[in-house]
């Protein structure tokens, strides 16, 4: 009874009222859009215990499930079919790209036959922005360095729109992912002809970890969304990196010299950021000053443990080697020991920043630039 009441209450929060269908749906092909879907995720990656509890739940429900993986891997070089070198990196440096992994046995549900065939054939599907950025063509061979530091050569089998890839830079099957050391799963996708209360009762009964996120039907998007990596590179530039200690990295000198600057800004004093940060950051800080909220920002915290440009990987959880937006100099941490005044968050939002306080894994000190048009419209008015 307890689980039933809990699931019913949560359904009222997460599930829209159209769970009961007026007429049966005709399922004519094995595509995910023909089914009801629950997506389960958590900060970083799904714990192995959560993964096993999901599988156990799905087996009891006689539903379907697949697991989506993700991690960043290094790009060392790109050669053509004729072994002509298209791209190579500096000594001890690598480019980084974000790869999605998907099970070959279920890939047909998520992509059309042509895309599925490429993935099943152990080839790489790359996004159009990524292909353009690295001058990639079909049949090019990319030499990757996995999370396990093992090299792997893979052939580009297809170029697909970023939106169709879910804003990953590339997709491979799970077997290729394992060779690259990608064992982490970021999502479980459950589907059935109809999702009802029994699914949620079973999941909440079996999954012991309370901080998993369930998404069903139309969910309200997080207003503090951030740019996918492909668009971050498009707007703020791409760079090679050199490893330092597993967390801290060295960014490519030419990119750093062109883009990272030191400047004195209102309230906070001198800091180092990406050159495109100055207008929105100064705009937000000046407005905070004008509204009499400067004393709500801790200069002491900022100088001691905050800051803007910090070349490192995300280390708050198992982030799959993701590069922090601080490495681009487009994020800033100010109140590292205390929360922000709600109006301060609103001001930063209005100047094109996302706030980390509402994320699945909250990062309340963090503001991240995602929209340059906000400052353009404000300063141009």
WOSULZI-V140564 format. One record per pair of residues at least 12 apart in sequence whose ideal C-beta (glycine too) atoms are under 8 Angstrom apart, sorted by sequence separation. I is the first residue (numbers start at 1). J is the second residue. If there is no record, write none. Layout:
((I J) (I J))
This chain:
((75 87) (76 88) (77 89) (107 119) (141 153) (142 154) (239 251) (240 252) (260 272) (261 273) (312 324) (345 357) (355 367) (356 368) (76 89) (107 120) (141 154) (142 155) (239 252) (260 273) (261 274) (265 278) (354 367) (40 54) (75 89) (141 155) (142 156) (200 214) (260 274) (261 275) (310 324) (312 326) (313 327) (353 367) (354 368) (104 119) (140 155) (141 156) (240 255) (259 274) (260 275) (263 278) (311 326) (312 327) (340 355) (353 368) (354 369) (51 67) (104 120) (139 155) (140 156) (239 255) (259 275) (265 281) (266 282) (310 326) (311 327) (353 369) (354 370) (102 119) (139 156) (238 255) (239 256) (259 276) (261 278) (265 282) (268 285) (309 326) (310 327) (340 357) (352 369) (353 370) (76 94) (124 142) (138 156) (154 172) (237 255) (267 285) (308 326) (309 327) (339 357) (352 370) (75 94) (137 156) (138 157) (266 285) (307 326) (348 367) (352 371) (74 94) (75 95) (136 156) (138 158) (265 285) (266 286) (309 329) (352 372) (46 67) (74 95) (75 96) (138 159) (195 216) (237 258) (267 288) (308 329) (352 373) (74 96) (75 97) (154 176) (237 259) (266 288) (267 289) (352 374) (73 96) (136 159) (236 259) (266 289) (308 331) (351 374) (352 375) (72 96) (73 97) (152 176) (308 332) (340 364) (350 374) (351 375) (72 97) (131 156) (307 332) (339 364) (72 98) (73 99) (306 332) (307 333) (71 98) (72 99) (152 179) (267 294) (281 308) (306 333) (351 378) (70 98) (71 99) (131 159) (152 180) (266 294) (305 333) (306 334) (350 378) (35 64) (70 99) (150 179) (268 297) (306 335) (335 364) (336 365) (70 100) (71 101) (124 154) (126 156) (150 180) (267 297) (269 299) (306 336) (335 365) (69 100) (70 101) (123 154) (124 155) (128 159) (150 181) (268 299) (271 302) (277 308) (302 333) (305 336) (334 365) (68 100) (69 101) (122 154) (123 155) (124 156) (125 157) (126 158) (127 159) (128 160) (130 162) (148 180) (149 181) (267 299) (302 334) (304 336) (305 337) (333 365) (68 101) (69 102) (97 130) (123 156) (124 157) (125 158) (126 159) (127 160) (128 161) (129 162) (146 179) (147 180) (148 181) (301 334) (302 335) (333 366) (334 367) (68 102) (123 157) (125 159) (126 160) (127 161) (128 162) (146 180) (147 181) (268 302) (269 303) (301 335) (302 336) (332 366) (333 367) (123 158) (125 160) (127 162) (146 181) (147 182) (272 307) (273 308) (274 309) (301 336) (331 366) (332 367) (66 102) (67 103) (121 157) (144 180) (146 182) (271 307) (272 308) (273 309) (298 334) (301 337) (331 367) (66 103) (271 308) (272 309) (297 334) (298 335) (301 338) (331 368) (119 157) (127 165) (236 274) (271 309) (297 335) (298 336) (330 368) (331 369) (66 105) (95 134) (118 157) (130 169) (296 335) (298 337) (330 369) (66 106) (118 158) (125 165) (127 167) (129 169) (130 170) (236 276) (298 338) (127 168) (235 276) (64 106) (127 169) (66 109) (115 158) (126 169) (127 170) (297 340) (325 368) (114 158) (126 170) (296 340) (317 361) (325 369) (115 160) (125 170) (296 341) (316 361) (124 170) (125 171) (87 134) (124 171) (125 172) (297 344) (316 363) (86 134) (87 135) (124 172) (293 341) (296 344) (86 135) (123 172) (260 309) (86 136) (122 172) (293 343) (94 145) (122 173) (281 332) (293 344) (119 171) (124 176) (277 329) (291 343) (119 172) (120 173) (122 175) (277 330) (86 140) (119 173) (122 176) (274 328) (276 330) (293 347) (274 329) (277 332) (78 134) (273 329) (274 330) (288 344) (291 347) (78 135) (80 137) (272 329) (273 330) (78 136) (81 139) (75 134) (80 139) (81 140) (273 332) (288 347) (306 365) (80 140) (81 141) (168 228) (169 229) (251 311) (287 347) (79 140) (80 141) (167 228) (169 230) (250 311) (271 332) (78 140) (79 141) (167 229) (249 311) (78 141) (167 230) (248 311) (249 312) (284 347) (287 350) (78 142) (79 143) (167 231) (248 312) (249 313) (284 348) (287 351) (77 142) (78 143) (100 165) (247 312) (248 313) (77 143) (100 166) (107 173) (162 228) (247 313) (268 334) (284 350) (75 142) (76 143) (246 313) (284 351) (75 143) (76 144) (100 168) (162 230) (247 315) (283 351) (75 144) (76 145) (99 168) (102 171) (104 173) (260 329) (284 353) (74 144) (75 145) (98 168) (99 169) (100 170) (101 171) (102 172) (103 173) (104 174) (241 311) (259 329) (281 351) (73 144) (74 145) (98 169) (99 170) (100 171) (101 172) (102 173) (103 174) (104 175) (280 351) (73 145) (74 146) (97 169) (98 170) (99 171) (100 172) (101 173) (102 174) (280 352) (73 146) (97 170) (99 172) (101 174) (280 353) (73 147) (249 323) (72 147) (76 151) (101 176) (71 147) (101 177) (251 327) (31 108) (32 109) (30 108) (31 109) (32 110) (99 177) (249 327) (30 109) (99 180) (101 182) (109 191) (241 323) (99 182) (241 327) (281 369) (280 369) (237 328) (236 328) (277 369) (280 372) (283 375) (229 322) (232 325) (236 329) (276 369) (229 323) (236 330) (280 374) (274 369) (280 375) (283 378) (232 328) (276 372) (279 375) (283 379) (70 168) (232 330) (226 325) (130 230) (133 233) (279 379) (129 230) (133 234) (129 231) (127 230) (129 233) (69 174) (129 234) (133 238) (71 177) (73 180) (69 177) (71 180) (73 182) (71 181) (71 182) (70 182) (69 182) (71 184) (69 183) (70 184) (69 184) (69 185) (70 186) (68 185) (69 186) (67 185) (68 186) (68 187) (67 187) (68 188) (67 188) (68 189) (66 188) (67 189) (65 188) (66 189) (65 189) (65 190) (224 349) (64 190) (65 191) (223 349) (63 190) (64 191) (63 191) (64 192) (226 354) (63 192) (225 354) (224 354) (61 192) (98 229) (224 355) (58 190) (97 229) (98 230) (224 356) (224 357) (51 185) (54 188) (184 318) (186 320) (224 358) (223 358) (224 359) (54 190) (63 199) (184 320) (222 358) (51 188) (61 198) (222 359) (235 372) (46 184) (61 199) (182 320) (45 184) (46 185) (44 184) (45 185) (46 186) (45 186) (46 187) (61 202) (44 186) (46 188) (60 202) (226 368) (95 238) (227 370) (95 239) (226 370) (41 186) (57 202) (95 240) (96 241) (225 370) (41 187) (57 203) (94 240) (95 241) (40 187) (41 188) (93 240) (94 241) (213 360) (39 187) (40 188) (57 205) (93 241) (94 242) (39 188) (40 189) (54 203) (57 206) (93 242) (39 189) (40 190) (56 206) (57 207) (90 240) (92 242) (38 189) (39 190) (89 240) (92 243) (37 189) (38 190) (54 206) (90 242) (37 190) (38 191) (53 206) (54 207) (37 191) (53 207) (36 191) (53 208) (35 191) (36 192) (32 189) (35 192) (36 193) (38 195) (50 207) (35 193) (36 194) (37 195) (32 191) (36 195) (49 208) (50 209) (93 252) (49 209) (38 199) (38 200) (47 209) (50 212) (90 252) (40 203) (38 203) (27 193) (46 212) (40 207) (42 209) (25 193) (43 211) (42 211) (42 212) (41 212) (42 213) (40 212) (41 213) (21 194) (40 213) (147 320) (40 214) (41 215) (147 321) (39 214) (40 215) (19 195) (38 214) (39 215) (19 196) (38 215) (39 216) (19 197) (38 216) (37 216) (36 216) (36 217) (15 200) (11 197) (8 197) (11 200) (7 197) (10 200) (4 197) (7 200) (7 201) (10 204) (7 203) (4 201) (7 204) (3 201) (6 204) (18 217) (14 214) (3 204) (14 215) (15 216) (16 217) (3 205) (14 216) (15 217) (16 218) (10 214) (14 219) (98 322) (96 321) (96 323) (72 320) (73 321) (71 320) (72 321) (70 320) (71 321) (72 322) (72 323) (44 316) (45 317) (44 317) (45 318) (43 317) (44 318) (44 319) (45 320) (44 320) (43 360) (44 361) (42 360) (43 361) (41 360))
